[in-house]
Amino acid sequence: MKKMILLALLTYNGICARFFSTLSDIEQYSKTISENVDIDPGTINWDDPRFNVVLQKLAPKGLNWLGEKIGIKRGFSVSNVQKMIKNITKTRMRQGFNKPVIQNIGMPEPGRKFIVWGELFGAFHSLVRDLQFLHKNKILSSTLKVNENYTFIFIGNVVSHSPYSLETLSVVVRLMQANPNQVFCLKGSHEEGKHWEDSGFVRELQKRAAHLSREVIPLSNLFNKFFETLPLALYISQVDGDNINTVRLGFNRFLSTKIMEQNWAGSLEKSGISILPISEYKRIKKLVRLKAIIKGEHRVIKSHQLNGLLKAGLENDAMVWILFSSPTERSKQLYKFYNDAVAQVSIKQFFKDWTITSFYQDTRKMDGFIQGRDYNLSTGQLIRKGMKDVQHLTLGSPIDLSRNPLGNALKEGMMLRFDMNEKDEKSKFYPRIEIIDDRYDPIKSREIVEAFIAKGINTILAPMGSPTVKAYLDKVEDGSIAVFFPNTGSPEFRKPELKNFVHLRAGFDTEGTVLAEYAIDKLKTEKAVLFYQDDTFGRGILKGVNKVLKDRGITNWIEIPYQRGRTDFKQQIDRIIKERPDTIFLMSTPVAAETFIRQIGVENLTNTNIIGGSDMSDQEFKSFSKSKGLTVPHLNVVPNPETSTIQIVEEYRKNAKDKNQVIDNFGLEGYIAVDVFLHALDQIEGPISNDKIIAVFENMKKYPYKGLILDFNPERRSLSSDLWMDDGSSEWERITPKR
């Protein structure tokens, strides 16, 4: 009997080939597990989905459990993954990956191509299809050997958000083992500093590896050691005289603070593959010029380009590319992202000619991979005929991208329209924009603008925020820069002597005027509380409200200010509850408005009207107020992006859907700003200058443009004062205030 049991154990799964040693092994195994999996019943959190039911089925049982326990099970198994991770970790520690490092590939030969994966997040089946595509094109052999002219790079976040993180990581490691100098895996945020221990990968190990470890998180020590061997970033560099031109790949939470390229100039200039400990500086006189960044950034965008590759604008002179490769069920639910996707960086003789393109396949159709358009890696320029005759123009824009979700929506709309311009074969101009996060900090914003000026960028498009724009007002006044279409309605910037401003949206005082008239005429307001941010933003709206209330004979109102950035409104709320107003005017940011409503409580807002300025059109605030059963009529500086039949809105809606972007007010505002600006450029003959652009706008008088009427007002330096009132209905009322 003992002999029979031993024979059964030794032959169990014996017909399977060695663990993931060939592409066929991987393909066959992928067919045994379902790609389309459901999250646990009763859970709806797709941001951190739970797959306990699926994981329970994957957990070893019976002979599988025994085979894994005593270490004789062949084919894919968690025990074999354990052995594989132990082996590669030991190897990498000996190679010098026993401390935080970056890597560099210096002076790659012309003709070399880099295949790059964005965040996979356990997209095992998608990764298998990617490899099948590469095998079909003779880039990968059946034994997982990479073609000698190619290099594979995984930029991190291989695990989490799927029940198949172990399988996905195993494939990546097998590729690394088979191609030690041609396959690189970087440390993503889910592999950094034990961060993965707060993610779904933990639940996978607890279900599938509990029999192999007594740790609270099974095998956590093993995986932490392996993840610590992954480099923070990888550079591909080329020396050009006294300059070292380079592209950085990788993304994790600490990258921007840990990486200072100039510190490693002595290593980045070397040819071949280098391992660079981040604590060992090798400074030389050569200047490191970071020309491009390829990274993942799933947390700050609401949608992903259908082909997985997003050009995200300039960041300190470096063109940023965001790459996503995870068409899992989570991605479909959160981002409507369905594509298998990789990028290819192609090396030419000169760095300035390096290109990037995408290869992608719609998983709903499975009709083969499509090659995307070629872009210049460092300029972001679409490669097309006749580009030598196109004028180039670099714009700048300081926008709050980290504290305010509206900033990212504005940026997405702007980049959408710039992308459309690239594909216009008739366009005479190629403007590109450097959008930098100023964190809504006036000091930071001024520093950014001063840096723009130092680099010769003197055209600022659609910057965001009243206090931040005010920080560099003197630069506008002395002509160092011209500011077009700032995302602010502050009256302070709408004076006839400010010749280097051109506005597109209505002023805050105009918003206040329209709000007050609506409150009196429609809501029958008699007693009001004016809750406002005590800066140029809030006081601007307050000015318009006050004037109308006085002119209309309303005397019973109270002004209640708060300081920008404040989160405790107890003092203001006590006053409001005491006064019992019939209407509350929200002249605040959406974050402050939401905090205020949470703190005052819905029960204290019964029989009270709430109305707001255009900042209340933020989608998150609208969803919040709706969840609380509140109707908050508010103004918008653009038409309804979902339903308007105005030409420019229909154009935006179509292009946004084609690019899988979320459709919202601030995306539309950014799109319109760039569209009108590009239209002005088309009217210019000869070299571009700010004076010529301003002159085009100053000559627009009752100018019909794609459903808008642009009518320059020299007293307010503005092309439009139109507003749209959203009272909850699909049709927003268009309001054109009198001058």
N, C-alpha and C positions, 0 to 999 in steps of 0.2 A: 504493500500500500504506500509506504514512504517513497519507494522508487517511482511509483506512478504519479504521486503528487509532485515530486521533484521534476519529473519529466514534463508534466503539464505546465509547471511554472517556467521551465526553461524554454519550452516551445511556444508559450503564450505570446501572441503577437510576433512570433518569430518570422513570419512571412513579410513583416514590414521592413522596409529598408532602414538604414541607420537614421537617427533622429535629424530630420531636416537637412540632410547632407546634399540633396539635389532639389532642383525646382519641382520635379515630379513628386517627391515626398511631400513637399509643402502643398502642392496642388491637391493631391489625394486627401491629405488631412483636412484641408479647407472644405472639402465636400462633405465631411462627416459632421460639421457643426453649422448651424444656421446663421446666416448673416443678419437676417431680419429678426430681431429679438424685441420683446416687450419688457417694459419696466415693471416692477412689482405692482400688483393690484393695489389701488388706493393711494399710490404715490404719483404726483404730477410734477415733481421738480426736475425738469430736464436740464437745469444748470448743473445739478449733481445727481444724475440718475442712479437708481438702485436696481440691481439685477440679481437679487438673491435667489429668485426662483430658477433662473437660468444657471447661476453658479452652483446651486445645489445639484443640478443635473450633471454638471461637469465634474463635480467632486468625485474622486475615485471610490469605487465600491467593490466588494467581493475580491475576485482574483486581481483586478486592477489595483485595489488598495494594497493587497498583500505584495503584489509585484513591485509596487513603488516603495513599500515599507522596507523590503529587504534589498531593493536596488537592482532588480533583474528585469524590470519591464523595459522592453525596447520600444522604439518609436517615440512619439511625443508623450511626455509625462512631466509632471512638476518635478519629480526627483531627478530626471535627466536635465531639466532646465537648471535645477540647483547645481548639478555638477558642472554644467557648461559655464554658469556665472562664476563659480569658484575658479575654474581654470582660466577664464579670460581676465578675471580680476588679478590673479597672481601674475599673469604675463604682463599686464599693463603696469602693475606696481613696479616690476623689474625694469620696465622701459622708461620710467620717470614720471608716470602719472600718479605718483603718491602724494602730490601736493596740488593746489590750485594752479592750473596752467591755461594758456591759450596755445593754439597751433597756427603755423604759417606754412603755406605752400608758395614758395618763392620762384619767380620767373618761370611759370608754366609755359611749355612750348606752344607756339601757334598751332591751332588745330585741335588742341585738347578741349574736351567738353566736360562740364560738371553737371551731373544730374542731381537736383536738390529736392528734398521732400520738406514740406512744411510740417506743422504739428499733425501727428497721426492720431493721437488719443485712442490707441487700441483699434484702429481701423485695419484689422488683419486681412479681411477679404479684399479690401481695396488695395492694400499693399501687394497681395498676391497678383491681382490683375495688372498692377504697375509692372511687376517683374515679368509677367507673361508678355506684356507689350515690349519691354526692353529685350527680352529673349527673341521675340519675333523679328526685331530690328537688329539682331546680332550685336547687341550691346552687353548682354549677359548670357553666359553659357548655361547649359543644362546642369552643370556641376557648380553653379553659382560663382563662376569666375567672371570678373568684369573685363570687358574689352580694354586692351592696353592703352587706348586713346581716351578713356573715360575715367572719371572719378565720381563716386557717390557720396553725398553729404546729407545726413539727417540733422535738421537744425534743432531738434529737441522736442520735449513733450511727446514722447513715444507712448507713454502709459496713461492710464486713467480714462474715465468716461465711457468704458466699454467692458464687457465681460471677458474680452480676449486680449488683455494687456500682455499676459505671459506669452501668448503665441506671437504677437506683434514684436515684442522685444526679442524673442528667440530668433526670429527671421533676421532682424537687424544685426544681432550678435553673430549669427552664422555667416552673414555677409562680411562682417568685420574680420572674422577668423580666416575666411577663405581669401580675403584681399586686404592684408594688413596695411598696405600703403596706398590703397585706392578707395577704401570705405571708411568714413568718419562719422561718428555720432557725437553730437554736442549736448551740453547740459541745458535742458529747458527749465522753466520755473517748476515743473513737476518732478524734476530730478535734483533740484537745488536745495541744500540745507534741510533735508528731511521733509520738505514741503509735501512730498507725495503721501506722507503719513496722514494727511488730512483729506485725502482724495479717495476715489473709488477703487484704486489699486489695493488699498488696505482690505476692503471687503472681499476682493477677489482672492487674496492670499489667505484670509481667514476661512474661506470656504474650501479652497482648493489645496492648501498647503498645511493645514492644521496637523496632519499626521506626521509631518516631517520636522516640526519645530515646536518647542515649548514656549517660545516667546509670545508675548501678548499679540504682537503682529508677526505671524510666522515668517521666518526668513528675513525679517527687517534688517538685521545687522548685515546680512549678506548683500542685500540690494543696496543698502546705504554705502557700503564699501565700493561696490561697482559704480554707483552713480558718482561717487567722489572722484573716480578716475576719468570722468568725462570732461573735456575742456570747456571753458566758459564760452569760447568763441573760436572761429577759424578764419584766418585771413588768406586771401589770394592776392599776392603782391607782385608788382613789376617796378624795377628801378628805371627812372628816366632822368639821367643827369644827377642833379642835386635833389631830386624829388623821389619819394617812394609812393607810387600810386597803389592804393589797396581797396579791396572790398571786404567788408566784415560780414560774416554769417553767424547767426545765433541770436537767441533771445532768452533772457531770464530776468528775474526781478532786480538783480543787482548789477546788471551789465553796464549801465550808464555810469555808475559810480566807480566800478572796479577797473574799467577799461580806459586807459589813457595811451593812445597809440604811440605818441611821440616817445614814451618811455622805452619802447621796444624797437626803436628805429634800427639799432644795431643788429637785431635778429631778423627784422622784417626784410632787410636788404639781402639776406642770404638766399641762395638758390636751394631748391629741394624742400623737403619736409622738415620742419623744426618744431620742437617742443619748448615752449617759453614759460617758465615759472613766473607768475604775475608779480612776485616779490623781487625778482632780479631784473633791475633796469639796465638797459644797454643803449644809452643815449649817444647819438652821433650828430654831426652837423646836417646830415641830410634831413629834409623836411618830409614828414609823413603826411600824405594827403588822402584822407578817407573820402573816397569818391562815391561809394554806394554801400548800402546796408540791406541785407536780406534777412528777414526775421519773421517770427510769428507774433501776433498780437491779438489773440481772439477775445480778450476781455474788454477791449475798448471799441469794438465795432459791432453793430447790430446785424450786419449781414456780411457775406463773403462773396467776392466776385465769382461768377459761375465757373470760370476757368481756374480758380484758386489763386491767381496772381493779381495783386492789387498794387498799383503805383500810388504811393501815399505822399508824394511831394518831397520837398527838400528838408533836410535836418542838418543845419550847420554845414551847408554846401554838399552834403552827401544825399544822393537820391535814395529814397527809402522804398523798398519793395516788401510787401507783406504776403507771405505764402501760406496757404492752408491746404492740407491733404487728407482731411478726415470726413468722408461722407457717411458717417455713422448715423444711427437713428437720432441721436442727440443733435447732430448738426442739421439734420433735416427739419427737426422740430424747432430749433432755436434760430437757425440762419437760412432755412430753405436752401441748403447747400447739398447738392446731389452728385458732385463730380469726383471721380478719381482724378488726381491732379499732381503733376510734378513740373518743375521748371528746369530749363537748361541754360547754363551760362556758357557761351562760346568764346574761346580765347583767340584773339587776332594778334598780329605782330605788334600793334600799338594799343595801349590800354584804352585810349579814347575811342577805339573801334569795337571794344568788347560788347557783346549783345546778350540779351536775355529773352527767352520766349517760354511759353507754357505748352504742355501737352495734357489734354484732358478728355474725359469720357463721361457722358451722362449715364449714371447708373440706372436710370429709369428706362433707358432705351437699349443700352449695351450694344451700340452700333459702331463701336471702334473709337480709338483715340483720334482727336483732332489736334493739329498743330496750330497754335495761336500766332499772332503777328510778332515780328521781331522788333525789339526796342533797344535803343542804346542804353547800356547798363548804367552809365554814369550821368547821362543827361535826361533819361526817360523819354527821349524823342523816338517817335514811331519811325521806323526805317521805311522810307518811301522815296520815289523818284522825285528829282527836282528840289531836294532839300537845300542845295547850295544857294538857291535864290530866295530863301526864306529868311526874314529878319528875326533875330533872337532878342528876347526881352525877359529879364529876370525880375520878378515881383517879390515883395515881402509881405508877410502878414503875421502879426502876433495875435494868437487866439488862445483862450483858455481851453485846453484839451484834457486836463486832469481833474478839475474840480467841477466843471459844468458840462453836463451831457449835451447841451445845446451847441457847444463848440465843435464837437465831433460831427454832429449832424450838419452844421454849416460847412465844415471842411469837406464832408462827403459830397455835398451838392456842388461845391466849387470844383472839386477834382473830377466829378462826373462831366461837367461842361468842358473843362480843359481837355479831357480825354476825347470828347466829341470833336473838338477843334483839331486835334492831331490827325484824325482820320479824314478831315476835309482836305481833299487834294488841291482845292483852289485857294486855301488860306495863304495869305502873304506873310503871316507872322507866326512865330513859334514862341509864345510866352510860356515860361515855367515859373512856378511859385514856390517860395520857401516859407512854409507855415511852421512856426515855432510856438511851443507851449509857453505862455507867459504866466500860467497859473493864476490869472486875474490879479497879479501883483504889479502895481505901478512901477516899482523899482526895476523888477525883472523886465517889464515891457519896454522901459526906456533903454535898458542895456541891449535888448534885442535890436531896437531901432538904430541905436548908435553903431552896433555891429553891422547892420545892413548898410548904413551910410559909408562905413569904412571899406566895405566890399564893393561900393559903387551901385548899390541898390537904392534907388531914391523914389520908387513908385510903390506905395503901400495900398493893397487892395483888401477890403472887407475885414479890417481889424475889429476886434470885439471888446466892448466894455467902455463905459464912460470914464471911470477913474484911470484906466490904463491908457486910453487915448490922450487924456489930459496930461499924462506924465511926459509926453513928447510934443505937446502943443507948440512949444517954442521952435521946434524944428520945422513945423509946418509954417509958422509965421515968418521965419527967416528964409524960407524957400529951399531948405535942405532936402525936404521931401514933399511929395504931394500925396494926399490921402483920398482915395476914392471909395465911396459906399461903405463907410464905417458902420458896424453893427451897433449903433447907438443913436438915440434921438435927442441927445443933450442939446438944449438951446445954446449952450456955451460955444458950440462949434458951428453955429448957423448964423454967422454975422457977415455982412457984405464985405468987410475988410479982409476976411479969411479966404483969400483968392485961391489958395492951394487945397481947399476942401471942395469935394463934390459929393452930395448926399443923394441917396436913392429912396430911402424910407422916410416916413413921416416923422416929425420931431416929437419928443416926449410931451411938450406943451400942447401940441396938436392932439395927441392921444388923450391928454387930460381934458381938453375941451370936449372932445367927442364922448368920452366916458361920462362926464358930468351931464351933458345934454341927454344922453341915453337914460341915465339914472332918473333925471327929473321927468322926462317925457314918458318913458316906458315903465319905470319902476315906481314912479310917484314918490321919489325920495323927499323927505322933509327933515330927517335927522341923520347925519352921516358921521362915520369915523373914517379918517383918512390915514391908513396904515402905510407908511412909506419908508424906504431906505434913505437915510440921511446923507445923501451925496448927490452929485450932479444928475444921476439917473433918477432917483426918487423925487428930488426937488423939482426936476424938470416937469414930470407929470403933475406934481402938486400945483405948480404954477398955473397950468391950464385949468385944472379943476377949480382952484380958488376963484379965478376970474369969472367962470360961468356961474358958480354958486352966488357970487356977489351980484353979478349982472341980473340973475334971475330971482333975486330977493330971498335966497335961502340963507338964513343966519345961524341956524343951529347945527354946527359941525365942530368936530374936534380933530386936531392934527396929532397923530401919535407916531413919532419917528422911532427908528431902531438903527443901530450902527451896523455897517456892513460886516458880515461874518458872524454876527451874534446868533446864538442858538437858544437862549433862555429869554422867553417873552412874558414871564410872569407879571412883571410890572405893567406892561402894556395891556395884558389880558385883564388884569384887575380893573383897570380904568374902563375898558370896553364893556365888561359885564355890568359895571356900575352905571354906565351911561345908557345902555339898552338902545343902540341905534337901530334904525330900520334898514340901513345900508352900510356895508363895509367896502371901502375901496382898497383893493390890494395893489399897491404900487411898489412891489417888491420882486425879488427873484423867486422863481418857482420853488426852490429849496426852502427859502425862508417862509413862503406861503404855506407849504405843506407842514413844516414844523409848527407854525402858528396854529393851524387848524387842529393838528394833533393835540397841542397843549391846551387850547381853549375848549375842545370837546364839541362834538356835533350837537349835543344837547343844549349848549349855550348859543347855538346859531339858529334855533327854531324861529321862524317868522322874521328872519333877517336875510336881506338880499346881499349877495356877494358878487362884486364885479371886479374885473382886473384889466391891466394893461396887456400889451402884446407878449410879455414874457410868460404870461399864464397859458400861452398856446403850447407850451412844452407838453409832449405826449405823456410823459410820466406823471406830471401834475394832473392832467386831464383824467387819466386813469384812476389816480388816487382820489380825486374829488368825486368821481362817479361811484367809486367803491364805498364812499361815505354817504352816498345818497344826496350829494350836493350838486346843484346846477350853478355854474359860475360863468355867466356871460363874459366874454373877454374879446379884446381887439386883436386883429392880426394885421401885419404889414404886407401880407401877400394874400391872394385868393385861396380858396379851399383847394389844397393840393390833390385831394381825392376825387372831387366831383366837378371842379371848374372846367368850363369849355373854352376858356381863353387860350389862344394858340400856344403861348409860351408855357402854360401849365400843362397842356396836353403833351407838348414836346418833352417836358421834364418827366412827366409820368411814364411815358413810353420808354425813355432812355433809362430811367431808374429801374423799371421792371426788367429791361433787357440786361441790366448789370446786377440784378438781384439786390438792389438797394432798398432800404426802408424809405417809404414815401412820407415826408412830414414837412411842416411849415419851414423849419430852419434849413432843411436840405433844399427846399424850393427857393428860399431867399438867397442862399449861396449860389445856386444855379443861375438865377436871374442876374445877380450881381456880375458874374463872370460873362454871361451872355451879352449883357448890355455893354460891358467893357470891351469885349471882343468886337462888337458891332462898331464901336467908336474907332478902334484901331483900323478897321477896314476902310474908314473914310479918310485915312491919312496917307498922303503921298510923301515919299522920301523917308529919311530917318525919323524914328519915333522920338518924341520928347514929351515931358509932362505938360508943357505949355500947349502943344498941339492937341493933346488929348483933352485938356480942359476946354480949349476953344471949341472943339466938336460939341461938347456937352452944353456949353453956354449958348450955342446957336440952335439948340433944340427947343422949339416953341410949338406947343400943342402938336407934338410929333408922335404920330401913331406908330407903335412898334409891338407887333405880335399880341395885340389885344390890350396893351397898356398905352397910356397917354403920357408921354414924357414932355414936361413943360418947365423949363428951367426958370427958377425964381432967384434972381440975383441977390435979393435981400436975405434969403435964407440958404443960398448956395445949394438948392435942392431941385431934383428933377421931378419929384412926386410927393404928394401928401395924402394919397389915397389910403384908406383903411377899410378893413372888412370886419364886421361884427359877427362873431360866432355865438349864437344864442342857444345852441344845441341842435338846431336844424341843419339839414345838409346844404341848404342854400344860404350862404353868408351874404349879408347886406353890404353892398359897396357904398362907402361914404366918401365923398369928395368935399372936404372942408373949403370954405371960402378963404381966399387969400387975405 
